Amino acid sequence: MIGGFYNWHLAMQGEFKLYPAVRDNLKNFDIYFIGMSRPELEGCTVSQIRQRIGDDPKRKIVVCVDYSIEIWAGTLNLPLLEQELLRSDFVFISEPAMISHIRALVNDKIPVHHIPHPSNIEAISKFAKPTNARTDEIVALIHRYDNNWIAPYLVTKDIPWGTHAVCLDGGLEKHLYGQFRYIRQGCEFMEFLEWTSRKRCVVDSYHKIHSYGRSAVDCAAIKVPIVGTTWTWAQQYLWPDLTVEPGDVWKQRQLVERLMTDQTFYEEVIDKASKLVNVFSYENKRNELLSKLYPNEVANAK
């Protein structure tokens, strides 16, 4: 159970191999999935693969751009990114705010698809606990991409329930002493799921960057409500009644207070998310990607 676009390899039932190990045997594959982060971009991985396989309609170079638009500056070489995307066969992103940015970058020369990342829903859901087995405590999840501890601090300040701040960036911990009573460093994923599944709810820190929202998916699978913003796509999709506009920390606090005191509301939001979360399963995301990658074959099969 791993994060981000790496789950695509498991969803597609593929193998983890470094590019140098397969570059001389590329024609043994039908799909070349590139998670476009800085190393893949600066290594011109798409161009290298294109040079080796040529323009073969039976083989598809698939690129997922996974960097939030707010952290493009200083991270991505945009002219190089344009070059690499135009040499691919299929481009998709995990959250829709990036669509217009990619279209502008490539001057709308290629389609840009929105396909959120898959998760191992079946395995994650096994960590869910009965609601009466949870403590009246709150998880303040502080992501390393924005380190926005101020939002969850203000949301949970002076409320009568205990709050655990989870630092996904270890360097942030020293700044939080005196702000939160309980501080927990990031930990192994399954340990985090087991621990969070025993808490009442989660407050998400993302107010400053767009994301697809793996945390919202994880929380839906373990049936623990998460309060977040509209800039997190899966948050809106799975937890619409717990979603606020970026910056509205007061509304987040009101929702946390309601989750802590209104059992009917608590169970209603969990029920909604639980009915939707399987959309993110390996099988469903694999089928979605393949249907968009090979639309003619899917149409003929029907």
VMD Tcl script that draws the C-alpha trace (Angstrom):
set ca {
  {0.00 0.00 0.00}
  {1.93 2.96 -1.31}
  {1.20 6.52 -2.28}
  {0.52 8.68 -5.27}
  {0.88 7.51 -8.82}
  {2.97 4.49 -7.79}
  {-0.31 2.74 -7.07}
  {-0.91 2.71 -10.83}
  {1.72 0.00 -11.26}
  {-0.18 -2.23 -8.85}
  {-3.54 -1.32 -10.37}
  {-2.23 -2.27 -13.82}
  {-0.70 -5.46 -12.37}
  {2.71 -4.34 -13.60}
  {6.20 -4.71 -12.20}
  {8.50 -2.18 -10.51}
  {11.64 -1.88 -12.63}
  {14.13 0.91 -13.09}
  {14.25 2.31 -16.60}
  {17.87 1.22 -17.30}
  {16.81 -2.39 -16.66}
  {14.19 -2.38 -19.43}
  {15.28 0.24 -21.97}
  {16.82 -2.36 -24.28}
  {13.62 -4.45 -24.23}
  {10.96 -1.76 -24.49}
  {9.11 -3.46 -27.32}
  {8.11 -6.22 -24.91}
  {5.59 -3.76 -23.42}
  {2.33 -2.20 -24.63}
  {2.04 0.70 -22.16}
  {4.84 2.90 -20.84}
  {3.61 4.73 -17.76}
  {5.61 7.83 -16.83}
  {4.93 9.50 -13.50}
  {6.18 12.91 -14.56}
  {8.12 14.36 -11.66}
  {11.37 16.27 -11.85}
  {13.76 13.31 -12.41}
  {11.66 11.89 -15.26}
  {11.36 15.33 -16.81}
  {15.02 16.28 -16.61}
  {16.00 12.80 -17.83}
  {13.76 13.28 -20.91}
  {12.32 9.82 -20.27}
  {9.46 10.26 -22.73}
  {11.82 11.33 -25.52}
  {14.13 8.41 -24.78}
  {11.28 5.91 -25.01}
  {9.88 7.55 -28.14}
  {13.25 7.34 -29.84}
  {13.48 3.62 -29.08}
  {9.93 2.52 -29.98}
  {9.12 5.02 -32.74}
  {5.53 5.92 -33.64}
  {3.92 2.54 -33.10}
  {0.12 2.82 -32.69}
  {0.09 -0.45 -30.74}
  {2.28 1.02 -28.03}
  {1.24 3.91 -25.80}
  {3.36 6.31 -23.78}
  {1.15 7.42 -20.89}
  {2.16 10.45 -18.81}
  {0.70 11.48 -15.47}
  {1.69 14.97 -14.29}
  {1.38 14.78 -10.52}
  {2.91 18.04 -9.25}
  {0.36 20.49 -7.86}
  {0.28 23.67 -9.95}
  {1.26 25.77 -6.91}
  {4.67 24.05 -6.73}
  {5.51 24.12 -10.45}
  {7.63 27.25 -10.04}
  {11.22 26.38 -9.24}
  {10.47 22.66 -9.71}
  {9.53 22.05 -13.35}
  {11.19 23.28 -16.54}
  {8.03 24.24 -18.43}
  {9.46 24.34 -22.01}
  {10.93 20.88 -21.39}
  {7.63 19.67 -19.91}
  {5.81 20.87 -23.03}
  {8.27 19.00 -25.24}
  {7.87 15.76 -23.30}
  {4.08 15.91 -23.16}
  {3.82 16.47 -26.91}
  {5.90 13.35 -27.50}
  {3.56 11.17 -25.46}
  {0.36 9.42 -26.56}
  {-1.85 10.07 -23.54}
  {-1.70 12.68 -20.78}
  {-3.73 12.67 -17.59}
  {-3.75 14.46 -14.28}
  {-5.15 13.46 -10.90}
  {-6.93 16.71 -10.01}
  {-8.86 18.91 -12.47}
  {-7.40 22.34 -11.62}
  {-4.33 21.35 -13.63}
  {-6.25 20.72 -16.86}
  {-6.30 24.34 -17.99}
  {-2.61 24.77 -17.10}
  {-1.58 21.80 -19.24}
  {-3.84 22.88 -22.09}
  {-2.26 26.33 -22.06}
  {1.24 24.85 -21.86}
  {0.76 22.66 -24.96}
  {-1.49 25.18 -26.72}
  {-4.36 22.67 -26.61}
  {-2.58 20.37 -29.08}
  {-3.35 17.20 -27.12}
  {-6.25 16.10 -24.89}
  {-5.74 16.23 -21.13}
  {-7.71 13.69 -19.10}
  {-8.69 13.70 -15.45}
  {-8.24 10.34 -13.74}
  {-7.69 10.33 -9.95}
  {-5.13 7.90 -8.59}
  {-6.18 4.40 -7.48}
  {-5.95 3.08 -3.94}
  {-6.03 -0.41 -2.50}
  {-9.50 0.12 -1.07}
  {-10.05 -3.51 -0.20}
  {-6.93 -3.67 1.96}
  {-7.29 -0.22 3.55}
  {-10.93 -0.79 4.50}
  {-9.88 -3.66 6.74}
  {-8.53 -1.11 9.22}
  {-12.00 0.39 9.84}
  {-13.23 0.25 13.43}
  {-16.75 0.49 14.89}
  {-17.63 4.06 15.81}
  {-18.00 3.09 19.47}
  {-14.38 1.88 19.50}
  {-13.02 5.36 18.77}
  {-11.73 7.97 21.17}
  {-13.03 11.54 21.19}
  {-9.80 12.81 19.66}
  {-8.97 14.72 16.50}
  {-6.14 14.16 14.02}
  {-4.65 17.37 12.60}
  {-2.99 16.14 9.39}
  {-0.25 18.56 8.30}
  {0.99 17.76 4.78}
  {4.63 18.26 3.90}
  {3.84 20.00 0.60}
  {2.40 23.06 2.30}
  {3.30 22.60 6.00}
  {0.23 24.68 6.76}
  {0.01 24.02 10.51}
  {-1.77 27.33 11.17}
  {-5.11 26.18 9.69}
  {-5.49 23.00 11.81}
  {-4.16 24.89 14.84}
  {-6.89 27.54 14.52}
  {-9.53 24.89 13.79}
  {-8.77 22.95 16.97}
  {-7.68 25.79 19.27}
  {-9.68 25.93 22.53}
  {-12.06 23.10 21.66}
  {-12.66 20.62 24.49}
  {-11.30 17.54 22.70}
  {-7.71 16.37 22.38}
  {-5.89 17.02 19.10}
  {-2.90 15.13 17.73}
  {-0.84 17.02 15.16}
  {0.67 14.64 12.60}
  {3.78 16.10 10.92}
  {4.49 14.54 7.55}
  {7.58 16.77 7.40}
  {9.85 15.85 10.31}
  {11.54 19.25 10.20}
  {8.30 20.95 11.17}
  {7.97 19.26 14.55}
  {10.12 21.76 16.48}
  {7.88 24.62 15.32}
  {4.79 23.00 16.77}
  {5.79 22.68 20.40}
  {3.58 25.06 22.30}
  {0.97 25.03 19.50}
  {-0.35 21.47 19.91}
  {-0.45 19.39 23.05}
  {0.17 16.14 21.21}
  {2.55 15.81 18.25}
  {3.13 12.69 16.19}
  {5.69 12.30 13.45}
  {4.84 10.65 10.17}
  {4.95 6.88 10.40}
  {4.63 3.75 8.32}
  {1.38 3.85 6.36}
  {-0.35 0.83 7.89}
  {0.58 2.01 11.37}
  {-0.96 5.39 10.54}
  {-4.18 3.76 9.31}
  {-4.48 1.64 12.44}
  {-3.90 4.66 14.69}
  {-6.21 7.04 12.80}
  {-9.01 4.47 12.60}
  {-9.33 4.79 16.39}
  {-9.83 8.57 16.34}
  {-13.08 10.51 15.91}
  {-12.17 12.65 12.87}
  {-9.39 14.28 10.84}
  {-8.69 17.93 9.97}
  {-6.80 18.36 6.70}
  {-4.20 21.15 6.33}
  {-4.52 21.74 2.58}
  {-5.66 25.35 2.10}
  {-2.84 26.54 -0.17}
  {-2.38 23.95 -2.92}
  {-4.58 21.78 -5.12}
  {-4.40 18.02 -4.68}
  {-6.34 14.93 -5.67}
  {-6.71 13.96 -2.01}
  {-5.36 10.58 -1.06}
  {-6.07 11.31 2.62}
  {-9.75 11.83 1.83}
  {-9.80 8.44 0.08}
  {-8.01 6.70 2.95}
  {-10.41 8.21 5.47}
  {-13.42 7.09 3.47}
  {-12.04 3.56 3.33}
  {-11.50 3.41 7.11}
  {-14.76 5.34 7.73}
  {-13.23 8.25 9.63}
  {-14.60 11.70 8.61}
  {-12.13 14.28 7.31}
  {-12.79 18.03 7.12}
  {-11.01 19.70 4.20}
  {-11.32 22.23 1.38}
  {-12.60 22.42 -2.17}
  {-9.03 22.46 -3.50}
  {-8.82 18.76 -2.65}
  {-10.78 16.94 -5.35}
  {-11.51 13.69 -3.51}
  {-12.58 15.71 -0.47}
  {-15.36 17.32 -2.48}
  {-16.33 14.03 -4.09}
  {-16.40 11.85 -0.98}
  {-17.09 14.31 1.85}
  {-19.17 17.18 0.36}
  {-20.80 18.01 3.68}
  {-17.35 18.38 5.30}
  {-15.79 20.57 2.61}
  {-15.14 24.31 2.93}
  {-13.58 27.01 0.77}
  {-9.81 27.46 1.20}
  {-9.08 29.77 4.10}
  {-12.39 29.20 5.88}
  {-10.93 27.75 9.07}
  {-13.92 28.93 11.12}
  {-16.25 26.77 9.02}
  {-13.85 23.87 9.45}
  {-14.04 24.33 13.21}
  {-17.84 24.37 13.15}
  {-17.86 21.13 11.18}
  {-15.42 19.48 13.60}
  {-17.61 20.51 16.52}
  {-20.65 19.07 14.80}
  {-18.85 15.78 14.12}
  {-17.92 15.57 17.79}
  {-21.46 16.20 19.07}
  {-23.95 15.09 16.40}
  {-23.88 11.30 16.02}
  {-26.56 11.25 13.33}
  {-24.60 13.69 11.15}
  {-21.40 11.74 11.89}
  {-22.88 8.49 10.60}
  {-24.54 10.15 7.60}
  {-21.31 11.59 6.21}
  {-19.52 8.28 6.74}
  {-22.28 6.44 4.92}
  {-22.08 8.79 1.91}
  {-18.31 8.43 1.61}
  {-18.40 4.66 2.08}
  {-20.81 4.25 -0.83}
  {-18.56 6.23 -3.17}
  {-15.03 5.24 -2.21}
  {-14.84 2.09 -4.31}
  {-14.62 4.36 -7.37}
  {-10.92 4.62 -6.44}
  {-10.29 0.85 -6.37}
  {-7.55 -0.70 -8.46}
  {-10.04 -2.42 -10.74}
  {-12.19 0.65 -11.37}
  {-9.25 2.97 -12.05}
  {-7.57 0.40 -14.29}
  {-10.77 0.08 -16.31}
  {-11.17 3.85 -16.51}
  {-7.63 4.36 -17.78}
  {-7.88 1.58 -20.35}
  {-11.27 2.75 -21.62}
  {-9.87 6.23 -22.25}
  {-6.59 4.95 -23.65}
  {-8.28 2.51 -26.06}
  {-11.76 4.00 -26.69}
  {-12.26 2.25 -30.03}
  {-11.47 -1.19 -28.66}
  {-13.85 -0.64 -25.74}
  {-16.61 0.54 -28.07}
  {-16.15 -2.48 -30.34}
  {-16.20 -4.82 -27.37}
  {-19.63 -3.50 -26.42}
}
mol new
graphics top color blue
foreach p $ca { graphics top sphere $p radius 0.5 }
foreach p [lrange $ca 0 end-1] q [lrange $ca 1 end] { graphics top cylinder $p $q radius 0.2 }
display resetview
